[in-house]
Amino acid sequence: MQLRTLIERILQLIPVLLGISIIVFAMITLTPGDPVEIMLGDQISTPEQEAALRRDMGLDLPVHERFFRFLSNALVGDFGNSFFHRRPVSDLILERLPATIELTLVAMLIAIGTAVPLGVVAAVKKGTLIDRIATVASIFGVSLPGFWFGLLLIMLFAVHWHILPVAGRIGYDFEVPKVTYLLLIDTILAGRLDSFLDALGHLILPAVTLGLPMGAILMRVTRTSMLEVLDQDYIAFAAAKGLGRMRILIRHALTNALIPTVTVAALETGSLLGGNMIVETIFGWPGLGRLVVEAIFSRNYPIIQTAVLLYAVTYVLLNFAADIVYTLLNPRVKL
Amino acid sequence: MTEAQMLKVRGLRTTFRTRHGAIKAVDGVDLDIGYGECLGVVGESGSGKSVAFASIMGLVRPPGRIEAGSIMFEDRELTTLDPREMQRLRGKEIAMTFQDALTALNPAFTVGNQIAETIITHDKSDGSKRDRIRRARARAVEMMTLVGIPDASRRVNDYPHQFSGGMRQRIMIAIALACRPKLLIADEPTTALDVTIQAQVLDLIAEIRATLGMSVVIITHDLGVVAEHCHRVLVMYAGQVVETGPTENVVAEPRHPYTSGLLRSIPRLNDRNARILPIKGTVPEPINLPDECRFRPRCPMSADGCRVPIAMRKIGHDREARCIFAGDEP
């Protein structure tokens, strides 16, 4: 891959991101419900007070001015103040972001770490009991709604068996110095095994819940593409060369079978962002997803706007990363 | 034949068990390959020629299975050989090339990588891993030069899709020959190629056979290729050998009607009046074959005597044919 084409591809992202921000802004503006009214709630207020509040939040300006103000501020990292918290949106989001990143990463690792080996085994042992169990499990994984599965896990592991905590990110009695803001890493850096295990215990159920549908789909994709690859001439030729079975399976088959898996993994990681809102709400996970859900209920435009923009940018970047991995795996394709 | 044979196959039977019944893809095949010999194996698609040699390589995939027979390679019986021994033998002593190099080469790795991989796999010498890799890479370039790829030291880092069809075929041959095998099985080496490239690839195989002193099997459906390059020919039909003998004799005077039919269906340039005569009908479904001459339904000479299983009949000291009209004694 050449640096030039890479830079070109990055530049192509700019109009995409601009388009996204326009759509995000339009959607928010067109959503019914007046934040000022919601904010004041039952309080008795004069029209003057309302107008002052409106002016204060910048809601009295014409639409296009509001958009350009939003955009130019966004470029320097200023996403305005939250209507309710009266604090910069960027602060609020940055506070919540590490928890979400940690949850998503672990969910991803669980999904990929189980799905790919399971898919390979299911393909190699096609038609056997293992294959059937994996297939049935993946159907469950795709069809079980996260909110139901999450509650089920809480009931079993937390309420019934008392093995794992019900909710939250870490117990109240643990104090961990913040370095990376990812608790699993920070606890290790602090050399505190007990807090690491506590953080892991809190993380495991939400991560499994979040990762389940992704893992199920990845398993299917890996199995299918692996079956297809195993039928190719180059696998037979690799055997004719006298290579060992593991080398053929892992190096010759899996490298090619991963090509579709990577694309799907990137798309699915994007959808984890949506899953985050549900899972974080169920497990009381102090992440971005829950912040967004709260913001939606209170018409907290700046937060919703910023979060959706962040989701969209992440999604675009994930796809970009998938494209790059795709070309690395598949030399026939150029960026 | 009295001289020592490199490969001796007797009564080989490979069957695919399917829901619709057992497919006898290879049904009682005998064949011999001598040292330094080039054997041509001819037959239509479905005649069992590829499965026969996949069986010899130990590469028949389930539901296929070798049900009976013996495969002696030098002093080893391959049908009962330990799988790990068999793996060591594949690629090292018996190598194989496939019909279409584009699908047989792994698209994800450079050709140098794929040539070197074979060499490293079979390199049982001492020395550090790094040393062996370096040697294998050097040998990959050597092999590419040997098979006539220009600018090999640069192209060694290219991917299969960056080569032309003929060049890819050469690379596959380079991979097969990388460990100097005693026997090369070339499965349809020219079918996927343009006519001009076909000749080049066949000449290359002949040349390398002479230089390295190995034996070669060319599996093809083109008797013309065999006539030009092979010492002996083996004609297969519906899982059985129907005729075998020295190529020039078989081509000049075929003794099985199927061989005659194959010869008549080759286009000729030197005879304006010769018409291409296709063999009527198709190869029979290999499931539940009747106990009779398998070519009977398509045979212009069929008679009542053909309704029983036909054994191979000797013709002279070096020919055989599976036809009641062949043989020295009528």
Interface residues (C-beta under 8 A of the other chain):
Chain A: Q232 D233 Y234 A236 F237 A238 A239 A240 K241 G242 L243 G244 R247 H252 T255 N256 L329 N330 P331 R332
Chain B: M57 L59 R61 Q87 R88 L89 R90 G91 K92 A95 M96 F98 Q99 D100 T103 A104 L105 N106 P107 A108 F109 E117 T118 T121 H122 Y159 H161 M172 I175 A176
